[in-house]
């Protein structure tokens, strides 16, 4: 989903509470960077199985992204 759609769909306080309830510490981020805006990694990896070899899985415990109002680099 686009950054604009994410900002319209998600409220940051609700997302922060959800992440912290899952044991993830949020240092900074914005509505356009919440987990719900990204494709499901399991689906992505399944679609790319002929191109990649999975060697590990990373489950985040902290989030530190653009929380200072700066523009994303993309």
Predicted model as a PDB file, atoms N, CA, C, CB and O in Angstrom, pLDDT in the B-factor column:
MODEL        1                                                                  
ATOM      1  N   UNK A   1       0.847  -1.173   0.000  1.00 71.00           N  
ATOM      2  CA  UNK A   1       0.000   0.000   0.000  1.00 71.00           C  
ATOM      3  C   UNK A   1       0.889   1.230   0.000  1.00 71.00           C  
ATOM      4  CB  UNK A   1      -0.962   0.001   1.215  1.00 71.00           C  
ATOM      5  O   UNK A   1       2.038   1.179   0.439  1.00 71.00           O  
ATOM      6  N   UNK A   2       0.361   2.312  -0.485  1.00 74.00           N  
ATOM      7  CA  UNK A   2       1.146   3.545  -0.559  1.00 74.00           C  
ATOM      8  C   UNK A   2       1.297   4.173   0.824  1.00 74.00           C  
ATOM      9  CB  UNK A   2       0.489   4.544  -1.528  1.00 74.00           C  
ATOM     10  O   UNK A   2       0.567   3.834   1.755  1.00 74.00           O  
ATOM     11  N   UNK A   3       2.250   5.087   0.943  1.00 74.00           N  
ATOM     12  CA  UNK A   3       2.440   5.806   2.208  1.00 74.00           C  
ATOM     13  C   UNK A   3       1.195   6.614   2.565  1.00 74.00           C  
ATOM     14  CB  UNK A   3       3.666   6.734   2.123  1.00 74.00           C  
ATOM     15  O   UNK A   3       0.814   6.679   3.734  1.00 74.00           O  
ATOM     16  N   UNK A   4       0.563   7.228   1.571  1.00 79.00           N  
ATOM     17  CA  UNK A   4      -0.649   8.010   1.813  1.00 79.00           C  
ATOM     18  C   UNK A   4      -1.768   7.122   2.333  1.00 79.00           C  
ATOM     19  CB  UNK A   4      -1.095   8.725   0.532  1.00 79.00           C  
ATOM     20  O   UNK A   4      -2.459   7.493   3.282  1.00 79.00           O  
ATOM     21  N   UNK A   5      -1.955   5.961   1.729  1.00 81.00           N  
ATOM     22  CA  UNK A   5      -2.988   5.025   2.188  1.00 81.00           C  
ATOM     23  C   UNK A   5      -2.697   4.577   3.616  1.00 81.00           C  
ATOM     24  CB  UNK A   5      -3.074   3.798   1.247  1.00 81.00           C  
ATOM     25  O   UNK A   5      -3.614   4.473   4.431  1.00 81.00           O  
ATOM     26  N   UNK A   6      -1.440   4.312   3.924  1.00 77.00           N  
ATOM     27  CA  UNK A   6      -1.072   3.869   5.271  1.00 77.00           C  
ATOM     28  C   UNK A   6      -1.408   4.935   6.299  1.00 77.00           C  
ATOM     29  CB  UNK A   6       0.421   3.525   5.338  1.00 77.00           C  
ATOM     30  O   UNK A   6      -1.933   4.627   7.370  1.00 77.00           O  
ATOM     31  N   UNK A   7      -1.107   6.192   5.977  1.00 78.00           N  
ATOM     32  CA  UNK A   7      -1.394   7.288   6.912  1.00 78.00           C  
ATOM     33  C   UNK A   7      -2.889   7.446   7.144  1.00 78.00           C  
ATOM     34  CB  UNK A   7      -0.811   8.601   6.390  1.00 78.00           C  
ATOM     35  O   UNK A   7      -3.310   7.856   8.226  1.00 78.00           O  
ATOM     36  N   UNK A   8      -3.698   7.122   6.132  1.00 82.00           N  
ATOM     37  CA  UNK A   8      -5.150   7.221   6.263  1.00 82.00           C  
ATOM     38  C   UNK A   8      -5.744   6.029   7.022  1.00 82.00           C  
ATOM     39  CB  UNK A   8      -5.788   7.326   4.885  1.00 82.00           C  
ATOM     40  O   UNK A   8      -6.767   6.164   7.692  1.00 82.00           O  
ATOM     41  N   UNK A   9      -5.105   4.879   6.914  1.00 82.00           N  
ATOM     42  CA  UNK A   9      -5.655   3.651   7.493  1.00 82.00           C  
ATOM     43  C   UNK A   9      -5.250   3.415   8.948  1.00 82.00           C  
ATOM     44  CB  UNK A   9      -5.226   2.478   6.670  1.00 82.00           C  
ATOM     45  O   UNK A   9      -6.056   2.925   9.739  1.00 82.00           O  
ATOM     46  N   UNK A  10      -4.013   3.757   9.309  1.00 80.00           N  
ATOM     47  CA  UNK A  10      -3.479   3.412  10.622  1.00 80.00           C  
ATOM     48  C   UNK A  10      -3.314   4.636  11.512  1.00 80.00           C  
ATOM     49  CB  UNK A  10      -2.151   2.705  10.473  1.00 80.00           C  
ATOM     50  O   UNK A  10      -2.985   5.723  11.036  1.00 80.00           O  
ATOM     51  N   UNK A  11      -3.546   4.450  12.816  1.00 80.00           N  
ATOM     52  CA  UNK A  11      -3.207   5.490  13.780  1.00 80.00           C  
ATOM     53  C   UNK A  11      -1.961   5.021  14.513  1.00 80.00           C  
ATOM     54  CB  UNK A  11      -4.395   5.778  14.780  1.00 80.00           C  
ATOM     55  O   UNK A  11      -1.843   3.854  14.889  1.00 80.00           O  
ATOM     56  N   UNK A  12      -1.035   5.948  14.708  1.00 77.00           N  
ATOM     57  CA  UNK A  12       0.249   5.559  15.276  1.00 77.00           C  
ATOM     58  C   UNK A  12       0.121   5.023  16.697  1.00 77.00           C  
ATOM     59  CB  UNK A  12       1.193   6.734  15.260  1.00 77.00           C  
ATOM     60  O   UNK A  12       0.817   4.072  17.051  1.00 77.00           O  
ATOM     61  N   UNK A  13      -0.738   5.600  17.513  1.00 81.00           N  
ATOM     62  CA  UNK A  13      -0.878   5.118  18.889  1.00 81.00           C  
ATOM     63  C   UNK A  13      -1.344   3.671  18.931  1.00 81.00           C  
ATOM     64  CB  UNK A  13      -1.853   5.997  19.660  1.00 81.00           C  
ATOM     65  O   UNK A  13      -0.847   2.888  19.740  1.00 81.00           O  
ATOM     66  N   UNK A  14      -2.287   3.306  18.078  1.00 82.00           N  
ATOM     67  CA  UNK A  14      -2.772   1.923  18.041  1.00 82.00           C  
ATOM     68  C   UNK A  14      -1.672   0.980  17.584  1.00 82.00           C  
ATOM     69  CB  UNK A  14      -3.990   1.800  17.114  1.00 82.00           C  
ATOM     70  O   UNK A  14      -1.514  -0.109  18.135  1.00 82.00           O  
ATOM     71  N   UNK A  15      -0.916   1.394  16.584  1.00 80.00           N  
ATOM     72  CA  UNK A  15       0.170   0.548  16.073  1.00 80.00           C  
ATOM     73  C   UNK A  15       1.247   0.370  17.135  1.00 80.00           C  
ATOM     74  CB  UNK A  15       0.781   1.156  14.792  1.00 80.00           C  
ATOM     75  O   UNK A  15       1.729  -0.742  17.349  1.00 80.00           O  
ATOM     76  N   UNK A  16       1.624   1.451  17.795  1.00 81.00           N  
ATOM     77  CA  UNK A  16       2.656   1.380  18.842  1.00 81.00           C  
ATOM     78  C   UNK A  16       2.233   0.408  19.942  1.00 81.00           C  
ATOM     79  CB  UNK A  16       2.925   2.785  19.444  1.00 81.00           C  
ATOM     80  O   UNK A  16       3.028  -0.427  20.372  1.00 81.00           O  
ATOM     81  N   UNK A  17       0.985   0.514  20.399  1.00 85.00           N  
ATOM     82  CA  UNK A  17       0.495  -0.375  21.449  1.00 85.00           C  
ATOM     83  C   UNK A  17       0.528  -1.828  20.985  1.00 85.00           C  
ATOM     84  CB  UNK A  17      -0.932   0.017  21.864  1.00 85.00           C  
ATOM     85  O   UNK A  17       0.904  -2.719  21.747  1.00 85.00           O  
ATOM     86  N   UNK A  18       0.134  -2.065  19.735  1.00 83.00           N  
ATOM     87  CA  UNK A  18       0.149  -3.424  19.188  1.00 83.00           C  
ATOM     88  C   UNK A  18       1.564  -3.983  19.170  1.00 83.00           C  
ATOM     89  CB  UNK A  18      -0.443  -3.443  17.772  1.00 83.00           C  
ATOM     90  O   UNK A  18       1.784  -5.117  19.596  1.00 83.00           O  
ATOM     91  N   UNK A  19       2.521  -3.209  18.684  1.00 82.00           N  
ATOM     92  CA  UNK A  19       3.906  -3.680  18.610  1.00 82.00           C  
ATOM     93  C   UNK A  19       4.477  -3.913  19.997  1.00 82.00           C  
ATOM     94  CB  UNK A  19       4.775  -2.676  17.851  1.00 82.00           C  
ATOM     95  O   UNK A  19       5.111  -4.940  20.241  1.00 82.00           O  
ATOM     96  N   UNK A  20       4.261  -2.978  20.905  1.00 86.00           N  
ATOM     97  CA  UNK A  20       4.784  -3.139  22.256  1.00 86.00           C  
ATOM     98  C   UNK A  20       4.144  -4.328  22.951  1.00 86.00           C  
ATOM     99  CB  UNK A  20       4.556  -1.870  23.071  1.00 86.00           C  
ATOM    100  O   UNK A  20       4.787  -4.986  23.770  1.00 86.00           O  
ATOM    101  N   UNK A  21       2.880  -4.614  22.636  1.00 89.00           N  
ATOM    102  CA  UNK A  21       2.222  -5.798  23.174  1.00 89.00           C  
ATOM    103  C   UNK A  21       2.828  -7.087  22.676  1.00 89.00           C  
ATOM    104  CB  UNK A  21       0.771  -5.772  22.837  1.00 89.00           C  
ATOM    105  O   UNK A  21       2.677  -8.135  23.304  1.00 89.00           O  
ATOM    106  N   UNK A  22       3.519  -7.018  21.539  1.00 84.00           N  
ATOM    107  CA  UNK A  22       4.208  -8.180  20.975  1.00 84.00           C  
ATOM    108  C   UNK A  22       5.675  -8.202  21.368  1.00 84.00           C  
ATOM    109  CB  UNK A  22       4.079  -8.189  19.456  1.00 84.00           C  
ATOM    110  O   UNK A  22       6.451  -9.004  20.850  1.00 84.00           O  
ATOM    111  N   UNK A  23       6.059  -7.309  22.296  1.00 86.00           N  
ATOM    112  CA  UNK A  23       7.434  -7.293  22.785  1.00 86.00           C  
ATOM    113  C   UNK A  23       8.402  -6.515  21.924  1.00 86.00           C  
ATOM    114  CB  UNK A  23       7.922  -8.670  22.914  1.00 86.00           C  
ATOM    115  O   UNK A  23       9.614  -6.687  22.053  1.00 86.00           O  
ATOM    116  N   UNK A  24       7.892  -5.651  21.035  1.00 82.00           N  
ATOM    117  CA  UNK A  24       8.749  -4.873  20.142  1.00 82.00           C  
ATOM    118  C   UNK A  24       8.796  -3.438  20.650  1.00 82.00           C  
ATOM    119  CB  UNK A  24       8.233  -4.928  18.664  1.00 82.00           C  
ATOM    120  O   UNK A  24       7.758  -2.785  20.755  1.00 82.00           O  
ATOM    121  N   UNK A  25       9.982  -2.944  20.965  1.00 80.00           N  
ATOM    122  CA  UNK A  25      10.174  -1.580  21.456  1.00 80.00           C  
ATOM    123  C   UNK A  25      10.256  -0.624  20.274  1.00 80.00           C  
ATOM    124  CB  UNK A  25      11.451  -1.478  22.332  1.00 80.00           C  
ATOM    125  O   UNK A  25      11.082  -0.810  19.380  1.00 80.00           O  
ATOM    126  N   UNK A  26       9.408   0.392  20.266  1.00 78.00           N  
ATOM    127  CA  UNK A  26       9.388   1.379  19.192  1.00 78.00           C  
ATOM    128  C   UNK A  26      10.161   2.615  19.643  1.00 78.00           C  
ATOM    129  CB  UNK A  26       7.926   1.749  18.796  1.00 78.00           C  
ATOM    130  O   UNK A  26       9.776   3.279  20.605  1.00 78.00           O  
ATOM    131  N   UNK A  27      11.253   2.919  18.941  1.00 76.00           N  
ATOM    132  CA  UNK A  27      12.035   4.111  19.237  1.00 76.00           C  
ATOM    133  C   UNK A  27      11.507   5.298  18.444  1.00 76.00           C  
ATOM    134  CB  UNK A  27      13.521   3.876  18.928  1.00 76.00           C  
ATOM    135  O   UNK A  27      11.348   6.390  18.988  1.00 76.00           O  
ATOM    136  N   UNK A  28      11.237   5.089  17.167  1.00 73.00           N  
ATOM    137  CA  UNK A  28      10.611   6.103  16.324  1.00 73.00           C  
ATOM    138  C   UNK A  28      10.152   5.450  15.036  1.00 73.00           C  
ATOM    139  CB  UNK A  28      11.584   7.276  16.031  1.00 73.00           C  
ATOM    140  O   UNK A  28      10.756   4.485  14.567  1.00 73.00           O  
ATOM    141  N   UNK A  29       9.093   5.974  14.475  1.00 70.00           N  
ATOM    142  CA  UNK A  29       8.548   5.495  13.201  1.00 70.00           C  
ATOM    143  C   UNK A  29       7.334   6.348  12.879  1.00 70.00           C  
ATOM    144  CB  UNK A  29       8.171   3.963  13.261  1.00 70.00           C  
ATOM    145  O   UNK A  29       6.975   7.235  13.654  1.00 70.00           O  
ATOM    146  N   UNK A  30       6.707   6.092  11.760  1.00 67.00           N  
ATOM    147  CA  UNK A  30       5.516   6.828  11.371  1.00 67.00           C  
ATOM    148  C   UNK A  30       4.463   5.889  10.836  1.00 67.00           C  
ATOM    149  CB  UNK A  30       5.850   7.887  10.336  1.00 67.00           C  
ATOM    150  O   UNK A  30       4.723   4.701  10.640  1.00 67.00           O  
ATOM    151  N   UNK A  31       3.257   6.421  10.595  1.00 65.00           N  
ATOM    152  CA  UNK A  31       2.162   5.581  10.118  1.00 65.00           C  
ATOM    153  C   UNK A  31       2.483   4.897   8.804  1.00 65.00           C  
ATOM    154  CB  UNK A  31       0.913   6.401   9.963  1.00 65.00           C  
ATOM    155  O   UNK A  31       1.974   3.811   8.527  1.00 65.00           O  
ATOM    156  N   UNK A  32       3.327   5.526   7.988  1.00 66.00           N  
ATOM    157  CA  UNK A  32       3.645   4.944   6.686  1.00 66.00           C  
ATOM    158  C   UNK A  32       4.662   3.811   6.773  1.00 66.00           C  
ATOM    159  CB  UNK A  32       4.164   6.014   5.765  1.00 66.00           C  
ATOM    160  O   UNK A  32       5.022   3.221   5.754  1.00 66.00           O  
ATOM    161  N   UNK A  33       5.130   3.502   7.988  1.00 70.00           N  
ATOM    162  CA  UNK A  33       6.126   2.454   8.161  1.00 70.00           C  
ATOM    163  C   UNK A  33       5.625   1.304   9.032  1.00 70.00           C  
ATOM    164  CB  UNK A  33       7.379   3.037   8.763  1.00 70.00           C  
ATOM    165  O   UNK A  33       6.418   0.464   9.459  1.00 70.00           O  
ATOM    166  N   UNK A  34       4.338   1.257   9.295  1.00 74.00           N  
ATOM    167  CA  UNK A  34       3.796   0.209  10.158  1.00 74.00           C  
ATOM    168  C   UNK A  34       3.825  -1.140   9.444  1.00 74.00           C  
ATOM    169  CB  UNK A  34       2.357   0.554  10.589  1.00 74.00           C  
ATOM    170  O   UNK A  34       3.796  -1.187   8.215  1.00 74.00           O  
ATOM    171  N   UNK A  35       3.884  -2.234  10.197  1.00 74.00           N  
ATOM    172  CA  UNK A  35       3.972  -3.559   9.581  1.00 74.00           C  
ATOM    173  C   UNK A  35       2.857  -3.862   8.585  1.00 74.00           C  
ATOM    174  CB  UNK A  35       3.966  -4.599  10.645  1.00 74.00           C  
ATOM    175  O   UNK A  35       3.094  -4.582   7.615  1.00 74.00           O  
ATOM    176  N   UNK A  36       1.674  -3.349   8.787  1.00 74.00           N  
ATOM    177  CA  UNK A  36       0.539  -3.644   7.918  1.00 74.00           C  
ATOM    178  C   UNK A  36       0.663  -3.116   6.502  1.00 74.00           C  
ATOM    179  CB  UNK A  36      -0.683  -3.098   8.518  1.00 74.00           C  
ATOM    180  O   UNK A  36      -0.116  -3.514   5.635  1.00 74.00           O  
ATOM    181  N   UNK A  37       1.619  -2.229   6.236  1.00 78.00           N  
ATOM    182  CA  UNK A  37       1.757  -1.679   4.889  1.00 78.00           C  
ATOM    183  C   UNK A  37       2.654  -2.538   4.009  1.00 78.00           C  
ATOM    184  CB  UNK A  37       2.307  -0.269   4.957  1.00 78.00           C  
ATOM    185  O   UNK A  37       2.682  -2.357   2.792  1.00 78.00           O  
ATOM    186  N   UNK A  38       3.380  -3.463   4.606  1.00 79.00           N  
ATOM    187  CA  UNK A  38       4.315  -4.289   3.852  1.00 79.00           C  
ATOM    188  C   UNK A  38       3.679  -5.601   3.420  1.00 79.00           C  
ATOM    189  CB  UNK A  38       5.558  -4.565   4.677  1.00 79.00           C  
ATOM    190  O   UNK A  38       2.737  -6.083   4.050  1.00 79.00           O  
ATOM    191  N   UNK A  39       4.193  -6.169   2.354  1.00 83.00           N  
ATOM    192  CA  UNK A  39       3.732  -7.478   1.915  1.00 83.00           C  
ATOM    193  C   UNK A  39       4.122  -8.516   2.961  1.00 83.00           C  
ATOM    194  CB  UNK A  39       4.323  -7.842   0.523  1.00 83.00           C  
ATOM    195  O   UNK A  39       5.104  -8.344   3.683  1.00 83.00           O  
ATOM    196  N   UNK A  40       3.354  -9.581   3.035  1.00 86.00           N  
ATOM    197  CA  UNK A  40       3.655 -10.680   3.942  1.00 86.00           C  
ATOM    198  C   UNK A  40       4.950 -11.344   3.502  1.00 86.00           C  
ATOM    199  CB  UNK A  40       2.493 -11.707   3.982  1.00 86.00           C  
ATOM    200  O   UNK A  40       5.044 -11.824   2.372  1.00 86.00           O  
ATOM    201  N   UNK A  41       5.951 -11.378   4.377  1.00 86.00           N  
ATOM    202  CA  UNK A  41       7.270 -11.909   4.012  1.00 86.00           C  
ATOM    203  C   UNK A  41       7.219 -13.387   3.639  1.00 86.00           C  
ATOM    204  CB  UNK A  41       8.247 -11.709   5.158  1.00 86.00           C  
ATOM    205  O   UNK A  41       7.979 -13.840   2.784  1.00 86.00           O  
ATOM    206  N   UNK A  42       6.335 -14.128   4.271  1.00 89.00           N  
ATOM    207  CA  UNK A  42       6.208 -15.553   3.936  1.00 89.00           C  
ATOM    208  C   UNK A  42       5.741 -15.709   2.487  1.00 89.00           C  
ATOM    209  CB  UNK A  42       5.217 -16.262   4.905  1.00 89.00           C  
ATOM    210  O   UNK A  42       6.242 -16.567   1.760  1.00 89.00           O  
ATOM    211  N   UNK A  43       4.783 -14.880   2.071  1.00 92.00           N  
ATOM    212  CA  UNK A  43       4.297 -14.922   0.692  1.00 92.00           C  
ATOM    213  C   UNK A  43       5.388 -14.510  -0.293  1.00 92.00           C  
ATOM    214  CB  UNK A  43       3.077 -14.014   0.530  1.00 92.00           C  
ATOM    215  O   UNK A  43       5.563 -15.138  -1.337  1.00 92.00           O  
ATOM    216  N   UNK A  44       6.119 -13.449   0.050  1.00 90.00           N  
ATOM    217  CA  UNK A  44       7.195 -12.967  -0.825  1.00 90.00           C  
ATOM    218  C   UNK A  44       8.261 -14.042  -1.001  1.00 90.00           C  
ATOM    219  CB  UNK A  44       7.828 -11.680  -0.253  1.00 90.00           C  
ATOM    220  O   UNK A  44       8.680 -14.317  -2.125  1.00 90.00           O  
ATOM    221  N   UNK A  45       8.698 -14.645   0.087  1.00 90.00           N  
ATOM    222  CA  UNK A  45       9.748 -15.665   0.014  1.00 90.00           C  
ATOM    223  C   UNK A  45       9.259 -16.907  -0.745  1.00 90.00           C  
ATOM    224  CB  UNK A  45      10.210 -16.057   1.433  1.00 90.00           C  
ATOM    225  O   UNK A  45      10.023 -17.523  -1.489  1.00 90.00           O  
ATOM    226  N   UNK A  46       8.014 -17.262  -0.557  1.00 91.00           N  
ATOM    227  CA  UNK A  46       7.457 -18.421  -1.275  1.00 91.00           C  
ATOM    228  C   UNK A  46       7.467 -18.159  -2.781  1.00 91.00           C  
ATOM    229  CB  UNK A  46       6.010 -18.728  -0.789  1.00 91.00           C  
ATOM    230  O   UNK A  46       7.783 -19.054  -3.565  1.00 91.00           O  
ATOM    231  N   UNK A  47       7.125 -16.948  -3.183  1.00 93.00           N  
ATOM    232  CA  UNK A  47       7.122 -16.589  -4.601  1.00 93.00           C  
ATOM    233  C   UNK A  47       8.536 -16.543  -5.191  1.00 93.00           C  
ATOM    234  CB  UNK A  47       6.442 -15.240  -4.792  1.00 93.00           C  
ATOM    235  O   UNK A  47       8.708 -16.683  -6.402  1.00 93.00           O  
ATOM    236  N   UNK A  48       9.527 -16.352  -4.356  1.00 92.00           N  
ATOM    237  CA  UNK A  48      10.914 -16.218  -4.825  1.00 92.00           C  
ATOM    238  C   UNK A  48      11.760 -17.457  -4.537  1.00 92.00           C  
ATOM    239  CB  UNK A  48      11.561 -15.009  -4.179  1.00 92.00           C  
ATOM    240  O   UNK A  48      12.984 -17.408  -4.661  1.00 92.00           O  
ATOM    241  N   UNK A  49      11.134 -18.551  -4.160  1.00 90.00           N  
ATOM    242  CA  UNK A  49      11.887 -19.726  -3.711  1.00 90.00           C  
ATOM    243  C   UNK A  49      12.883 -20.253  -4.734  1.00 90.00           C  
ATOM    244  CB  UNK A  49      10.940 -20.817  -3.353  1.00 90.00           C  
ATOM    245  O   UNK A  49      13.866 -20.887  -4.352  1.00 90.00           O  
ATOM    246  N   UNK A  50      12.660 -20.012  -6.012  1.00 94.00           N  
ATOM    247  CA  UNK A  50      13.620 -20.464  -7.018  1.00 94.00           C  
ATOM    248  C   UNK A  50      14.801 -19.499  -7.152  1.00 94.00           C  
ATOM    249  CB  UNK A  50      12.926 -20.625  -8.369  1.00 94.00           C  
ATOM    250  O   UNK A  50      15.766 -19.806  -7.852  1.00 94.00           O  
ATOM    251  N   UNK A  51      14.741 -18.341  -6.492  1.00 94.00           N  
ATOM    252  CA  UNK A  51      15.798 -17.338  -6.588  1.00 94.00           C  
ATOM    253  C   UNK A  51      16.620 -17.182  -5.316  1.00 94.00           C  
ATOM    254  CB  UNK A  51      15.202 -16.023  -6.946  1.00 94.00           C  
ATOM    255  O   UNK A  51      17.715 -16.620  -5.351  1.00 94.00           O  
ATOM    256  N   UNK A  52      16.102 -17.674  -4.194  1.00 88.00           N  
ATOM    257  CA  UNK A  52      16.771 -17.442  -2.911  1.00 88.00           C  
ATOM    258  C   UNK A  52      16.913 -18.729  -2.117  1.00 88.00           C  
ATOM    259  CB  UNK A  52      16.004 -16.411  -2.090  1.00 88.00           C  
ATOM    260  O   UNK A  52      16.186 -19.700  -2.320  1.00 88.00           O  
ATOM    261  N   UNK A  53      17.876 -18.699  -1.208  1.00 89.00           N  
ATOM    262  CA  UNK A  53      18.028 -19.766  -0.236  1.00 89.00           C  
ATOM    263  C   UNK A  53      17.915 -19.111   1.137  1.00 89.00           C  
ATOM    264  CB  UNK A  53      19.400 -20.540  -0.414  1.00 89.00           C  
ATOM    265  O   UNK A  53      18.724 -18.250   1.482  1.00 89.00           O  
ATOM    266  N   UNK A  54      16.942 -19.503   1.899  1.00 87.00           N  
ATOM    267  CA  UNK A  54      16.756 -18.923   3.228  1.00 87.00           C  
ATOM    268  C   UNK A  54      17.794 -19.517   4.166  1.00 87.00           C  
ATOM    269  CB  UNK A  54      15.313 -19.178   3.761  1.00 87.00           C  
ATOM    270  O   UNK A  54      17.893 -20.735   4.311  1.00 87.00           O  
ATOM    271  N   UNK A  55      18.564 -18.642   4.802  1.00 90.00           N  
ATOM    272  CA  UNK A  55      19.589 -19.109   5.732  1.00 90.00           C  
ATOM    273  C   UNK A  55      19.277 -18.701   7.173  1.00 90.00           C  
ATOM    274  CB  UNK A  55      20.954 -18.565   5.323  1.00 90.00           C  
ATOM    275  O   UNK A  55      19.849 -19.266   8.105  1.00 90.00           O  
ATOM    276  N   UNK A  56      18.383 -17.734   7.371  1.00 90.00           N  
ATOM    277  CA  UNK A  56      18.035 -17.296   8.722  1.00 90.00           C  
ATOM    278  C   UNK A  56      16.749 -16.479   8.667  1.00 90.00           C  
ATOM    279  CB  UNK A  56      19.190 -16.467   9.356  1.00 90.00           C  
ATOM    280  O   UNK A  56      16.292 -16.075   7.598  1.00 90.00           O  
ATOM    281  N   UNK A  57      16.190 -16.251   9.823  1.00 85.00           N  
ATOM    282  CA  UNK A  57      15.003 -15.412   9.959  1.00 85.00           C  
ATOM    283  C   UNK A  57      15.279 -14.395  11.048  1.00 85.00           C  
ATOM    284  CB  UNK A  57      13.726 -16.260  10.286  1.00 85.00           C  
ATOM    285  O   UNK A  57      15.826 -14.734  12.098  1.00 85.00           O  
ATOM    286  N   UNK A  58      14.906 -13.160  10.804  1.00 85.00           N  
ATOM    287  CA  UNK A  58      15.084 -12.077  11.759  1.00 85.00           C  
ATOM    288  C   UNK A  58      13.726 -11.601  12.234  1.00 85.00           C  
ATOM    289  CB  UNK A  58      15.885 -10.915  11.140  1.00 85.00           C  
ATOM    290  O   UNK A  58      12.881 -11.221  11.423  1.00 85.00           O  
ATOM    291  N   UNK A  59      13.509 -11.617  13.524  1.00 83.00           N  
ATOM    292  CA  UNK A  59      12.286 -11.087  14.114  1.00 83.00           C  
ATOM    293  C   UNK A  59      12.676  -9.867  14.934  1.00 83.00           C  
ATOM    294  CB  UNK A  59      11.547 -12.164  14.996  1.00 83.00           C  
ATOM    295  O   UNK A  59      13.379 -10.000  15.936  1.00 83.00           O  
ATOM    296  N   UNK A  60      12.232  -8.675  14.527  1.00 77.00           N  
ATOM    297  CA  UNK A  60      12.667  -7.442  15.187  1.00 77.00           C  
ATOM    298  C   UNK A  60      12.214  -7.347  16.641  1.00 77.00           C  
ATOM    299  CB  UNK A  60      12.150  -6.251  14.426  1.00 77.00           C  
ATOM    300  O   UNK A  60      11.147  -7.835  17.014  1.00 77.00           O  
ATOM    301  N   UNK A  61      13.045  -6.714  17.439  1.00 80.00           N  
ATOM    302  CA  UNK A  61      12.723  -6.438  18.839  1.00 80.00           C  
ATOM    303  C   UNK A  61      12.670  -4.942  19.103  1.00 80.00           C  
ATOM    304  CB  UNK A  61      13.747  -7.097  19.765  1.00 80.00           C  
ATOM    305  O   UNK A  61      12.163  -4.507  20.137  1.00 80.00           O  
ATOM    306  N   UNK A  62      13.202  -4.140  18.154  1.00 77.00           N  
ATOM    307  CA  UNK A  62      13.098  -2.687  18.248  1.00 77.00           C  
ATOM    308  C   UNK A  62      12.780  -2.131  16.867  1.00 77.00           C  
ATOM    309  CB  UNK A  62      14.410  -2.061  18.812  1.00 77.00           C  
ATOM    310  O   UNK A  62      13.054  -2.773  15.853  1.00 77.00           O  
ATOM    311  N   UNK A  63      12.205  -0.943  16.832  1.00 70.00           N  
ATOM    312  CA  UNK A  63      11.914  -0.252  15.576  1.00 70.00           C  
ATOM    313  C   UNK A  63      12.507   1.142  15.672  1.00 70.00           C  
ATOM    314  CB  UNK A  63      10.368  -0.195  15.287  1.00 70.00           C  
ATOM    315  O   UNK A  63      12.215   1.883  16.611  1.00 70.00           O  
ATOM    316  N   UNK A  64      13.345   1.504  14.696  1.00 73.00           N  
ATOM    317  CA  UNK A  64      13.924   2.846  14.624  1.00 73.00           C  
ATOM    318  C   UNK A  64      13.888   3.264  13.170  1.00 73.00           C  
ATOM    319  CB  UNK A  64      15.391   2.891  15.200  1.00 73.00           C  
ATOM    320  O   UNK A  64      14.706   2.810  12.370  1.00 73.00           O  
ATOM    321  N   UNK A  65      12.941   4.130  12.821  1.00 68.00           N  
ATOM    322  CA  UNK A  65      12.780   4.602  11.456  1.00 68.00           C  
ATOM    323  C   UNK A  65      12.516   6.091  11.485  1.00 68.00           C  
ATOM    324  CB  UNK A  65      11.638   3.851  10.732  1.00 68.00           C  
ATOM    325  O   UNK A  65      12.607   6.713  12.543  1.00 68.00           O  
ATOM    326  N   UNK A  66      12.195   6.670  10.357  1.00 62.00           N  
ATOM    327  CA  UNK A  66      11.936   8.115  10.256  1.00 62.00           C  
ATOM    328  C   UNK A  66      10.800   8.481  11.206  1.00 62.00           C  
ATOM    329  CB  UNK A  66      11.583   8.528   8.783  1.00 62.00           C  
ATOM    330  O   UNK A  66       9.633   8.231  10.905  1.00 62.00           O  
ATOM    331  N   UNK A  67      11.127   9.053  12.315  1.00 54.00           N  
ATOM    332  CA  UNK A  67      10.102   9.518  13.235  1.00 54.00           C  
ATOM    333  C   UNK A  67      10.210  11.014  13.458  1.00 54.00           C  
ATOM    334  CB  UNK A  67      10.203   8.783  14.560  1.00 54.00           C  
ATOM    335  O   UNK A  67       9.443  11.605  14.218  1.00 54.00           O  
ATOM    336  N   UNK A  68      11.181  11.615  12.779  1.00 53.00           N  
ATOM    337  CA  UNK A  68      11.480  13.021  13.022  1.00 53.00           C  
ATOM    338  C   UNK A  68      10.853  13.950  11.979  1.00 53.00           C  
ATOM    339  CB  UNK A  68      12.976  13.223  13.049  1.00 53.00           C  
ATOM    340  O   UNK A  68      11.174  15.137  11.929  1.00 53.00           O  
ATOM    341  N   UNK A  69       9.964  13.412  11.153  1.00 55.00           N  
ATOM    342  CA  UNK A  69       9.319  14.234  10.143  1.00 55.00           C  
ATOM    343  C   UNK A  69      10.109  14.361   8.854  1.00 55.00           C  
ATOM    344  CB  UNK A  69       9.067  15.580  10.692  1.00 55.00           C  
ATOM    345  O   UNK A  69       9.665  15.036   7.926  1.00 55.00           O  
ATOM    346  N   UNK A  70      11.278  13.723   8.778  1.00 52.00           N  
ATOM    347  CA  UNK A  70      12.078  13.806   7.568  1.00 52.00           C  
ATOM    348  C   UNK A  70      11.462  12.956   6.456  1.00 52.00           C  
ATOM    349  CB  UNK A  70      13.521  13.360   7.848  1.00 52.00           C  
ATOM    350  O   UNK A  70      10.684  12.038   6.719  1.00 52.00           O  
ATOM    351  N   UNK A  71      11.815  13.270   5.234  1.00 54.00           N  
ATOM    352  CA  UNK A  71      11.306  12.529   4.084  1.00 54.00           C  
ATOM    353  C   UNK A  71      12.034  11.181   3.972  1.00 54.00           C  
ATOM    354  CB  UNK A  71      11.478  13.358   2.777  1.00 54.00           C  
ATOM    355  O   UNK A  71      13.228  11.082   4.255  1.00 54.00           O  
ATOM    356  N   UNK A  72      11.309  10.172   3.563  1.00 48.00           N  
ATOM    357  CA  UNK A  72      11.924   8.877   3.326  1.00 48.00           C  
ATOM    358  C   UNK A  72      12.875   8.975   2.153  1.00 48.00           C  
ATOM    359  CB  UNK A  72      10.860   7.800   3.072  1.00 48.00           C  
ATOM    360  O   UNK A  72      12.708   9.827   1.280  1.00 48.00           O  
ATOM    361  N   UNK A  73      13.869   8.111   2.129  1.00 48.00           N  
ATOM    362  CA  UNK A  73      14.894   8.174   1.090  1.00 48.00           C  
ATOM    363  C   UNK A  73      14.476   7.526  -0.220  1.00 48.00           C  
ATOM    364  CB  UNK A  73      16.143   7.525   1.580  1.00 48.00           C  
ATOM    365  O   UNK A  73      15.220   7.594  -1.199  1.00 48.00           O  
ATOM    366  N   UNK A  74      13.321   6.908  -0.264  1.00 42.00           N  
ATOM    367  CA  UNK A  74      12.921   6.228  -1.486  1.00 42.00           C  
ATOM    368  C   UNK A  74      12.336   7.225  -2.463  1.00 42.00           C  
ATOM    369  CB  UNK A  74      11.913   5.115  -1.187  1.00 42.00           C  
ATOM    370  O   UNK A  74      11.935   6.847  -3.563  1.00 42.00           O  
TER     371      UNK A  74                                                      
ENDMDL                                                                          
END                                                                             
